[in-house]
Amino acid sequence: MVYRAVVPAVLAVGLLLGAAFQAKSAKEIMTAANKGDDSLFKKVSGGKGTEDDIKKLVEYYDALAAIAKPPMGDEAGWKTKTAALAAAAHEVAEKKAGAVEKLTKAGDCKACHSVHKPKK
C-alpha cells in the first residue's frame, strides 16, 4: 500500500525538479557550468573532475541542448553546437577513449559566443 503512494510522489517531485531545471536560461546554465577557473568544465576537461562533477556537467549540457531557441543567431547552428557539447559530456561520463578531447573541442567558447551570445 505504501508503495502506491510513495512511488508516484517521488516521481512527481523528480518531474517537477527536472522541469524547473530545464527552464533555466542559457546564461544561467553557462554560468553554472563554465564560469571561472574552477568551473565544472575546467575540472572535467582537465581530467580532474569527480564522477559527480561529470554527472552535473552532463545535466547542464543536456539542459542547454534542450533550449529551443538560442539567445541570438541561427537556430540550426545552436542545435549543432549544443548537441555536440552534450554528446561529448556523455562520452566523458561513459569513459570513452578521446572523450575529453572531444569535450574540449566542443567547449570552444569563442566558436559559440561569437554567433550566439548577445552583446552587452
Backbone hydrogen bonds in HBPLUS format (Angstrom, degrees):
<---DONOR---> <-ACCEPTOR-->    atom                        ^
c    i                          cat <-CA-CA->   ^        H-A-AA   ^      H-
h    n   atom  resd res      DA  || num        DHA   H-A  angle D-A-AA Bond
n    s   type  num  typ     dist DA aas  dist angle  dist       angle   num
A0004-ARG N   A0001-MET O   3.13 MM   3  5.41 128.2  2.41 101.8 114.3     1
A0005-ALA N   A0002-VAL O   3.06 MM   3  5.44 143.4  2.20 107.6 117.8     2
A0006-VAL N   A0002-VAL O   2.86 MM   4  6.02 169.9  1.87 163.4 166.9     3
A0007-VAL N   A0003-TYR O   3.09 MM   4  5.57 156.9  2.15 134.9 141.7     4
A0009-ALA N   A0005-ALA O   3.35 MM   4  6.33 151.3  2.44 135.6 143.7     5
A0010-VAL N   A0006-VAL O   2.90 MM   4  6.14 161.0  1.93 160.7 165.5     6
A0011-LEU N   A0007-VAL O   2.99 MM   4  6.18 164.9  2.01 156.0 160.3     7
A0012-ALA N   A0008-PRO O   2.90 MM   4  6.02 155.3  1.96 145.5 152.2     8
A0013-VAL N   A0009-ALA O   3.04 MM   4  6.28 160.2  2.08 149.0 153.6     9
A0014-GLY N   A0010-VAL O   3.01 MM   4  6.23 160.0  2.05 149.0 154.7    10
A0015-LEU N   A0011-LEU O   2.94 MM   4  6.19 155.5  2.00 149.4 155.6    11
A0016-LEU N   A0012-ALA O   2.97 MM   4  6.21 159.1  2.02 149.8 155.4    12
A0017-LEU N   A0013-VAL O   2.93 MM   4  6.16 160.8  1.97 152.8 157.8    13
A0018-GLY N   A0014-GLY O   2.92 MM   4  6.05 157.6  1.97 145.8 152.4    14
A0019-ALA N   A0015-LEU O   2.90 MM   4  6.08 158.0  1.95 148.4 154.1    15
A0020-ALA N   A0016-LEU O   2.97 MM   4  6.16 156.4  2.02 145.3 151.8    16
A0021-PHE N   A0017-LEU O   2.92 MM   4  6.12 154.6  1.98 147.5 154.5    17
A0022-GLN N   A0018-GLY O   3.00 MM   4  6.23 158.5  2.04 148.8 154.0    18
A0023-ALA N   A0019-ALA O   3.16 MM   4  6.29 128.4  2.44 137.6 150.0    19
A0023-ALA N   A0020-ALA O   3.23 MM   3  5.18 138.3  2.42  94.2 105.8    20
A0024-LYS N   A0021-PHE O   3.25 MM   3  5.81 168.2  2.27 115.7 118.7    21
A0029-ILE N   A0025-SER O   3.03 MM   4  6.31 162.5  2.07 152.8 157.5    22
A0030-MET N   A0026-ALA O   2.87 MM   4  6.00 169.1  1.88 154.4 157.7    23
A0031-THR N   A0027-LYS O   2.93 MM   4  6.01 156.4  1.99 146.2 152.9    24
A0032-ALA N   A0028-GLU O   3.02 MM   4  6.15 161.1  2.06 144.3 149.4    25
A0033-ALA N   A0029-ILE O   2.92 MM   4  6.09 153.9  1.99 152.1 159.4    26
A0034-ASN N   A0030-MET O   2.75 MM   4  5.35 156.6  1.80 143.3 150.2    27
A0035-LYS N   A0031-THR O   3.37 MM   4  4.87 152.2  2.45 117.8 121.9    28
A0041-PHE N   A0033-ALA O   3.05 MM   8  6.04 163.3  2.08 172.7 169.0    29
A0039-SER N   A0036-GLY O   3.35 MM   3  5.27 151.6  2.43 110.2 107.7    30
A0043-LYS N   A0039-SER O   2.99 MM   4  6.25 165.3  2.01 154.3 158.3    31
A0044-VAL N   A0040-LEU O   2.87 MM   4  6.03 176.8  1.87 160.8 161.7    32
A0045-SER N   A0041-PHE O   2.79 MM   4  5.77 166.4  1.81 153.9 158.5    33
A0046-GLY N   A0042-LYS O   2.93 MM   4  5.70 131.3  2.17 132.3 144.1    34
A0048-LYS N   A0043-LYS O   2.76 MM   5  4.91 148.5  1.85 164.6 157.0    35
A0047-GLY N   A0044-VAL O   3.04 MM   3  5.14 161.7  2.07 107.5 111.9    36
A0054-ILE N   A0050-THR O   3.00 MM   4  6.31 160.5  2.04 152.3 156.7    37
A0055-LYS N   A0051-GLU O   2.94 MM   4  6.16 160.3  1.98 147.8 153.5    38
A0056-LYS N   A0052-ASP O   2.93 MM   4  6.12 162.5  1.96 150.8 155.0    39
A0057-LEU N   A0053-ASP O   2.93 MM   4  6.13 159.1  1.98 148.6 154.7    40
A0058-VAL N   A0054-ILE O   2.93 MM   4  6.19 158.0  1.98 152.5 158.0    41
A0059-GLU N   A0055-LYS O   3.06 MM   4  6.36 158.8  2.11 147.2 152.7    42
A0060-TYR N   A0056-LYS O   2.90 MM   4  6.20 161.0  1.93 154.3 159.3    43
A0061-TYR N   A0057-LEU O   2.91 MM   4  6.11 170.3  1.92 155.3 157.8    44
A0062-ASP N   A0058-VAL O   2.86 MM   4  5.98 149.8  1.95 148.8 157.3    45
A0063-ALA N   A0059-GLU O   3.01 MM   4  6.18 157.6  2.07 145.4 151.3    46
A0064-LEU N   A0060-TYR O   2.87 MM   4  6.17 151.1  1.96 147.2 156.2    47
A0065-ALA N   A0061-TYR O   2.97 MM   4  6.10 157.9  2.02 141.7 147.0    48
A0066-ALA N   A0062-ASP O   3.05 MM   4  6.22 130.8  2.30 136.9 150.0    49
A0066-ALA N   A0063-ALA O   3.16 MM   3  5.00 131.0  2.42  91.0 104.4    50
A0067-ILE N   A0064-LEU O   3.25 MM   3  5.52 156.0  2.31 104.9 111.9    51
A0078-TRP N   A0074-ASP O   3.09 MM   4  6.32 153.6  2.16 145.1 152.6    52
A0079-LYS N   A0075-GLU O   2.94 MM   4  6.21 164.4  1.97 153.5 156.8    53
A0080-THR N   A0076-ALA O   3.01 MM   4  6.22 160.8  2.05 148.1 153.3    54
A0081-LYS N   A0077-GLY O   2.97 MM   4  6.14 168.1  1.98 151.1 154.2    55
A0082-THR N   A0078-TRP O   2.88 MM   4  5.98 173.0  1.89 160.6 163.0    56
A0083-ALA N   A0079-LYS O   2.93 MM   4  5.78 152.1  2.01 140.8 149.0    57
A0084-ALA N   A0080-THR O   3.09 MM   4  6.18 153.7  2.16 141.3 148.2    58
A0085-LEU N   A0081-LYS O   3.05 MM   4  6.29 152.2  2.13 143.8 151.4    59
A0086-ALA N   A0082-THR O   2.96 MM   4  6.15 164.5  1.99 148.0 151.7    60
A0087-ALA N   A0083-ALA O   2.88 MM   4  5.99 162.0  1.91 147.3 153.0    61
A0088-ALA N   A0084-ALA O   2.96 MM   4  6.04 156.8  2.02 142.7 148.9    62
A0089-ALA N   A0085-LEU O   3.06 MM   4  6.30 155.1  2.12 145.4 152.1    63
A0090-HIS N   A0086-ALA O   2.97 MM   4  6.26 154.3  2.04 149.6 156.7    64
A0091-GLU N   A0087-ALA O   2.97 MM   4  6.26 151.2  2.06 145.9 153.8    65
A0092-VAL N   A0088-ALA O   3.02 MM   4  6.34 148.1  2.12 145.4 153.8    66
A0093-ALA N   A0089-ALA O   3.02 MM   4  6.33 159.1  2.07 147.1 152.6    67
A0094-GLU N   A0090-HIS O   2.91 MM   4  6.19 140.9  2.07 142.3 153.6    68
A0096-LYS N   A0091-GLU O   3.03 MM   5  5.44 174.6  2.03 156.0 156.7    69
A0095-LYS N   A0092-VAL O   2.95 MM   3  4.89 155.9  2.01 103.3 110.5    70
A0099-ALA N   A0096-LYS O   3.21 MM   3  5.50 155.9  2.27 132.0 129.9    71
A0102-LYS N   A0098-GLY O   3.13 MM   4  6.44 153.7  2.20 146.5 153.9    72
A0103-LEU N   A0099-ALA O   2.89 MM   4  6.15 156.2  1.94 150.6 157.3    73
A0104-THR N   A0100-VAL O   2.93 MM   4  6.17 158.8  1.98 147.7 153.1    74
A0105-LYS N   A0101-GLU O   2.99 MM   4  6.22 158.6  2.04 147.7 153.2    75
A0106-ALA N   A0102-LYS O   2.82 MM   4  5.99 166.3  1.84 153.8 157.9    76
A0107-GLY N   A0103-LEU O   2.84 MM   4  5.86 135.3  2.04 142.2 154.2    77
A0108-ASP N   A0105-LYS O   3.33 MM   3  5.62 147.2  2.45 116.7 114.5    78
A0112-CYS N   A0109-CYS O   3.15 MM   3  5.61 130.6  2.41 108.0 119.6    79
A0113-HIS N   A0109-CYS O   2.79 MM   4  5.88 174.4  1.79 169.5 168.6    80
A0114-SER N   A0110-LYS O   2.98 MM   4  5.55 160.9  2.01 141.0 145.0    81
A0115-VAL N   A0112-CYS O   3.19 MM   3  5.76 145.8  2.31 111.6 120.2    82
A0116-HIS N   A0112-CYS O   2.86 MM   4  5.85 149.6  1.95 157.5 167.6    83
A0117-LYS N   A0113-HIS O   3.15 MM   4  4.61 157.4  2.20 117.2 120.8    84
